[in-house]
Amino acid sequence: MSTDLRTPKSILVTGGAGFIGSAFIRLLFRDKSFTGRVTNLDALTYAGNLENLAGHVDESRYTFVKADLRDMKAVEAAVEAHAIDCIVHFAAESHVDRSIHGPRDFIETNVLGTFNLLEAVRARPAIHFHHVSTDEVYGSLGDTGLFTESTPYDPRSPYSSSKAASDHLVSAYHHTYGLSTTLSNCSNNYGPHHFPEKLIPLMILNCFEGKPLPIYGDGGNVRDWLYVDDHAEAVWLVVRRGRSGQSYNVGGKCEKKNVEVVHALIDTVARLTQRPRADFEKLITYVKDRPGHDRRYAIDCSKIERELGWAPRHDFTRGLADTVRWYLDNPKWIANVKSGAYRTWLDQNYAGR
């Protein structure tokens, strides 16, 4: 197992008001060994919500900067003003369906935004840069096999293509300019605070509201599911101890067909709300498959296990129950999400209506 290589004192987290970024910031402030500062740079687009951090940060060591990564001057100013020595880059457009409807934002945010951050680091090469990416860059698997760090890239959507491009930029800046970089590719995350554009949170909220539970195609698409706190812990390990220039796959070792996930959610919601399972079963609706829908993703995370001693701590049943319970306990958060225009877009597009 690697020994500690880095001890960041002033971390810039991009997208820290989002689902995974906020989980990472919450982790930093729970970690008593971290005594440094956190600067959260977020544009607060539809999925960004500062309530995700309310009560979870030490205000004396935390700063929020509202800025867009596409604005190079704003990026430079944040890095300079807060004496940043480490950047952990979560911010990204990530909804595949929306990338199909409007790919421009994905290219500009995911590619140009990453480029601007790397340029800021190139001017300050003492900064370590960690880039958070996705297993979708690898394409689609058949019935067998796993994605490893050496799997050739084969992105199939505008979203995954934009993430693949940003991954390649990170690698190129490491090799060309000698920057200290690490990269992680994760499987599908789930957990509390998740904006309902992805499968699990959307199905939970639709169960609560009695809306259809739309399943693409035959529901046989397979994903590997990773609880968000487990992912945050993996990223923190890679930031501190990952080898520079290396990438690490982070998976939950939990392959499920989409239809299996929906049925598991129905079981969980029915149990926690004490309502009949049949109330939710009747909401299942099969809709036309989306274009270029990858059939199966599955992560081999043996490298991060072997080198850094990481392993997921949450099994799917426990993680799903914790997730549903959080949504039940946070009606104010749900009300704010429901009031947004993007929720209407989801109902009209993702739900196949």
C-alpha positions in Angstrom: 0.0 0.0 0.0 1.3 3.5 -0.9 2.3 5.9 1.9 1.0 9.5 2.1 2.4 11.6 -0.8 0.4 14.8 -0.6 -1.1 16.8 2.3 -3.2 19.5 0.6 -3.7 22.7 2.7 -5.9 24.7 0.3 -8.2 22.7 -1.9 -10.3 24.0 -4.8 -13.3 21.8 -5.4 -15.1 22.5 -8.6 -18.8 21.6 -8.7 -18.9 21.4 -4.9 -22.6 22.3 -4.7 -23.5 19.3 -6.9 -24.2 15.7 -5.9 -20.7 14.1 -5.8 -18.8 17.4 -5.2 -20.8 18.2 -2.1 -20.4 14.6 -0.8 -16.6 15.1 -1.1 -16.7 18.5 0.7 -18.8 16.9 3.5 -16.2 14.2 3.8 -13.3 16.7 4.1 -15.0 18.4 7.0 -15.6 15.1 8.7 -12.0 14.1 8.3 -10.2 15.3 11.5 -6.8 14.8 9.8 -7.7 17.5 7.3 -7.2 20.9 8.8 -6.8 23.0 5.6 -9.2 25.2 3.7 -11.8 24.4 1.0 -12.8 26.7 -1.8 -16.0 25.6 -3.5 -16.2 26.9 -7.1 -19.6 26.3 -8.6 -21.7 28.0 -11.3 -24.9 26.9 -9.5 -26.6 25.7 -12.6 -29.8 23.7 -12.3 -28.2 20.7 -10.4 -26.1 22.9 -8.0 -27.6 23.5 -4.6 -25.7 25.0 -1.6 -28.3 23.4 0.7 -26.3 20.2 0.1 -23.6 21.7 2.3 -25.7 23.6 4.9 -24.5 22.6 8.4 -21.7 20.4 7.1 -18.8 22.9 6.7 -16.5 24.8 9.1 -17.3 28.3 7.9 -13.9 29.6 9.1 -12.2 27.2 6.6 -14.7 27.3 3.8 -15.2 29.8 0.9 -17.8 29.7 -1.8 -17.0 31.3 -5.2 -19.8 31.5 -7.8 -18.0 31.2 -11.1 -18.2 29.4 -14.5 -15.3 27.2 -15.5 -15.6 28.6 -19.0 -14.5 32.0 -17.7 -10.7 31.7 -17.6 -10.3 35.0 -15.7 -12.6 33.8 -12.9 -10.8 30.5 -12.7 -7.4 32.2 -12.4 -8.7 34.7 -9.8 -10.0 31.9 -7.6 -6.8 29.9 -7.8 -4.7 32.9 -7.0 -6.8 34.5 -4.3 -7.0 31.3 -2.2 -3.4 30.1 -2.6 -4.7 26.8 -4.0 -2.3 23.8 -3.8 -4.8 21.1 -5.0 -7.7 21.1 -7.4 -10.3 18.3 -7.3 -12.4 18.7 -10.4 -16.0 17.4 -10.2 -17.8 20.1 -12.2 -19.4 18.7 -15.3 -22.5 18.5 -17.4 -23.4 14.8 -16.9 -26.9 14.0 -18.0 -26.7 11.8 -21.1 -30.2 12.5 -22.3 -29.6 16.3 -22.2 -26.3 15.8 -24.0 -28.3 14.2 -26.9 -30.8 17.1 -27.0 -28.1 19.9 -26.6 -24.4 18.9 -26.8 -22.9 22.3 -26.9 -23.0 22.9 -23.1 -21.2 19.6 -22.6 -18.3 20.5 -24.9 -17.9 24.0 -23.5 -18.2 23.0 -19.8 -16.5 19.6 -19.8 -13.7 20.3 -22.3 -13.1 24.0 -22.2 -13.7 24.1 -18.5 -11.1 21.4 -17.9 -8.7 23.1 -20.2 -9.0 26.4 -18.3 -8.2 24.6 -15.0 -5.2 22.9 -16.5 -3.9 26.1 -17.9 -4.2 27.6 -14.4 -2.2 24.7 -13.0 0.4 25.0 -15.8 1.1 28.5 -14.6 1.4 27.2 -11.0 2.9 23.7 -11.4 3.1 23.1 -7.6 -0.7 22.5 -7.7 -1.9 18.9 -7.8 -4.8 18.3 -10.2 -7.3 15.5 -9.7 -9.9 14.9 -12.4 -13.1 13.0 -11.7 -14.4 11.1 -14.8 -16.8 8.3 -15.7 -16.8 4.7 -16.8 -18.8 5.8 -19.8 -15.7 6.8 -21.6 -14.9 3.1 -22.2 -18.0 2.5 -24.2 -20.3 -0.6 -23.9 -19.5 -4.1 -22.7 -21.0 -7.4 -23.8 -22.4 -9.9 -21.3 -18.9 -10.5 -19.9 -15.8 -8.6 -19.1 -14.8 -5.5 -17.0 -13.5 -2.1 -17.7 -9.8 -1.7 -16.6 -7.6 1.3 -16.6 -6.1 0.1 -19.9 -9.5 -0.5 -21.6 -9.4 1.6 -24.9 -11.7 4.6 -24.9 -14.9 4.2 -27.0 -17.4 6.9 -26.0 -20.8 6.6 -27.5 -22.7 9.8 -26.4 -21.9 13.5 -26.6 -21.6 13.4 -22.8 -19.1 10.5 -22.7 -17.2 12.0 -25.6 -16.7 15.3 -23.8 -15.5 13.5 -20.7 -13.1 11.4 -22.8 -11.7 14.5 -24.3 -11.1 16.1 -20.9 -9.5 12.9 -19.7 -7.1 13.0 -22.6 -6.3 16.6 -21.9 -5.4 15.8 -18.3 -3.1 13.0 -19.5 -1.5 15.2 -22.1 -0.8 18.0 -19.6 0.9 15.5 -17.3 3.1 14.1 -20.0 3.8 17.3 -21.9 4.2 19.8 -19.0 5.1 17.5 -16.2 2.1 18.5 -14.1 1.1 16.4 -11.0 -2.2 14.8 -12.0 -4.4 11.9 -11.1 -7.6 10.7 -12.6 -10.5 8.5 -11.5 -13.2 6.9 -13.6 -16.3 5.9 -11.5 -19.4 3.9 -12.1 -23.0 5.1 -11.5 -23.3 6.9 -8.2 -26.4 7.1 -6.0 -27.2 8.4 -2.6 -28.7 11.5 -0.8 -28.7 15.0 -2.3 -28.9 13.6 -5.9 -30.7 15.8 -8.3 -33.5 13.8 -9.9 -32.3 13.5 -13.5 -30.6 10.2 -12.9 -32.4 6.8 -12.6 -32.5 6.3 -8.8 -33.5 9.8 -7.5 -36.0 10.3 -10.4 -37.7 6.9 -9.6 -37.8 7.8 -5.8 -39.5 11.1 -6.4 -41.8 9.7 -9.0 -42.9 7.0 -6.5 -43.6 9.7 -3.9 -45.6 11.7 -6.4 -47.4 8.8 -8.1 -45.9 9.6 -11.4 -44.9 7.0 -14.1 -41.6 5.1 -13.5 -40.1 5.2 -17.0 -37.7 2.4 -18.0 -35.9 2.7 -21.3 -36.2 -0.2 -23.8 -36.5 -3.6 -22.1 -34.9 -2.5 -18.9 -31.9 -4.8 -19.4 -29.2 -2.2 -19.5 -26.7 -3.0 -16.8 -24.8 -0.6 -14.6 -22.4 -0.9 -11.7 -23.8 1.0 -8.7 -21.6 2.9 -6.2 -22.7 4.8 -3.1 -21.6 8.4 -3.3 -19.8 8.5 0.1 -17.7 5.5 -1.0 -16.8 7.3 -4.1 -15.8 10.5 -2.1 -13.6 8.3 0.1 -11.9 6.8 -3.0 -11.2 10.3 -4.5 -9.7 11.5 -1.2 -7.4 8.5 -1.2 -6.3 9.1 -4.8 -5.7 12.8 -4.2 -3.4 12.1 -1.2 -1.7 8.8 -2.3 -2.4 8.1 -5.9 0.6 8.0 -8.2 1.0 11.0 -10.4 0.0 10.4 -14.0 -2.1 7.4 -13.1 -5.8 6.7 -13.4 -7.9 4.6 -11.0 -11.2 2.9 -11.7 -13.7 3.2 -8.8 -16.7 0.8 -8.8 -19.3 -0.5 -6.4 -19.0 -4.2 -7.4 -22.7 -4.1 -7.8 -24.0 -4.9 -11.3 -27.8 -4.4 -11.7 -30.1 -4.3 -14.7 -32.1 -1.0 -14.7 -35.4 -3.0 -14.2 -33.9 -4.7 -11.2 -32.9 -1.3 -9.7 -36.5 -0.1 -10.1 -38.0 -3.1 -8.5 -35.5 -2.8 -5.6 -36.5 0.8 -5.2 -40.2 -0.1 -5.1 -39.5 -2.7 -2.4 -37.6 -0.1 -0.4 -40.1 2.8 -0.8 -43.1 0.5 0.0 -41.4 -0.8 3.1 -40.4 2.6 4.4 -43.7 4.3 3.6 -45.8 1.3 4.7 -47.7 1.4 1.4 -48.6 -1.6 -0.7 -46.0 -2.6 -3.3 -48.7 -2.8 -5.9 -49.3 1.0 -5.6 -45.8 1.5 -7.2 -45.6 -1.5 -9.5 -48.5 -0.1 -11.5 -46.4 3.0 -12.2 -43.8 1.1 -14.2 -43.8 2.3 -17.8 -41.5 1.0 -20.6 -40.5 3.8 -23.0 -38.6 4.1 -26.3 -34.9 3.5 -25.8 -32.6 6.5 -26.0 -30.2 6.7 -29.0 -26.9 5.0 -28.6 -27.9 3.5 -25.2 -24.8 1.5 -23.9 -25.9 -2.0 -22.9 -23.5 -2.7 -20.0 -20.9 -1.0 -17.8 -18.8 -2.9 -15.2 -15.7 -1.7 -13.4 -12.6 -3.6 -12.4 -11.5 -1.7 -9.3 -8.7 -4.0 -8.3 -6.0 -1.4 -8.9 -7.3 1.1 -6.3 -7.9 -1.8 -3.9 -4.4 -3.1 -4.4 -2.5 0.2 -4.3 -4.5 2.3 -1.9 -6.5 -0.2 0.1 -9.9 1.2 -0.9 -13.1 -0.9 -1.0 -16.8 0.1 -1.1 -18.3 0.1 2.3 -22.0 0.2 1.4 -23.9 -2.8 0.0 -26.8 -1.9 -2.3 -29.6 -2.8 0.0 -28.3 -0.6 2.8 -27.3 2.2 0.5 -30.7 2.3 -1.2 -32.5 2.3 2.2 -30.3 5.2 3.4 -31.0 7.1 0.2 -34.8 6.7 0.2 -34.9 7.6 3.9 -33.0 10.8 3.2 -35.5 11.9 0.6 -38.4 11.1 2.9 -36.8 13.2 5.7 -36.1 16.2 3.5 -39.3 17.5 2.0 -38.0 21.0 1.8 -35.1 19.9 -0.5 -37.6 18.0 -2.7 -39.9 21.0 -2.9 -37.1 23.3 -4.1 -36.2 20.7 -6.8 -39.8 20.3 -7.9 -40.2 24.1 -8.3 -37.5 24.3 -11.0 -38.1 24.4 -14.7 -35.7 21.6 -15.3 -38.0 19.2 -13.5 -40.6 20.0 -16.2 -38.0 19.3 -18.9 -37.4 15.9 -17.3 -41.1 15.0 -17.3 -41.4 15.9 -20.9 -38.3 14.2 -22.2 -36.8 11.6 -20.0 -40.2 10.2 -19.1 -41.0 9.7 -22.8 -44.1 12.0 -22.8 
